Amino acid sequence: MSPTADRVQCPFCFGHPRVKDDGTMYAHDRGARVRKRCPGAGKTKEQAKAAKSAGLSLESQSGPPDSMRPEDIF
């Protein structure tokens, strides 16, 4: 990782990761207590914005699907 690399704001975690020469963000984590890989890692800022607007959110990355009900568990 180059210390002089540009930084951009990630649309998912609002962090400021460094950017590689090809325009993709370096791997970075989101969250303060539970550190998980940010969905925007490895994408360009434009690709991350498109993924977020297409419905790929932080909540959809973890936990049960929205269609699951308590009756489905038992």
N, C-alpha and C positions, 0 to 999 in steps of 0.2 A: 504494500500500500504506500503510495507516494504521499509524503506529508504536505506537498503543495497541490494535491488534487483538489479540484473544485468540489463544492458541496451544494446539494439541492435539498429542498424540503420534501420529505416523503409524504404523499397524500394519505397514506394509511395511518402511520404512527406519528406524523408531524415532527419526526426527528430530522436531523440534518446529516445524513450519511455522505461519505465521499463518493465520487463518481469515477469510474474507470475510464480509460481512453476511448473505449467503444461506446460510452454514454450510459452504460448500465450502472446501477447502484451496487456498492459492495454489500455483502451479506451483513445484515444488522438485525437486532432483536427489538421487540416492542414490549411494553409493559414494565412497570417498576418492580412489582413483587414477583410475578410469574413471568419469567423471561421466555418468550416464544419467538420463533423466527417470524419476522414481518412478511406479510404477503407481497410487499413491494420490493423485497430483496431480489437482486438479479434482474430487475426490469429497468427500462428507462423511465423517466418521469412521466412521459406521455403514455406509455403502456400501463403504468400503475394507475394513472388517472382514468384511463379507459376501463380497466378492470374494476375499479371502484364504482364507476358510474354504471357498469353493467350488472352490479348487484353483488359483487364479491366483496363482502365486508368482513370486518374483524370478528363479528359475532358468528358469521356463518362458517368460520374456520374451526370452531371448537364447539363442543356440546351437541346435544341431540338435535335432529332436524326439526323444523318448525311443525311438520305434520305429525310428529309423535305425540301421543296423548298418554296419560297415566294408565288408561285401560289397555293400551297396547303392551305395557310392560308385564302385566300379570296374566 
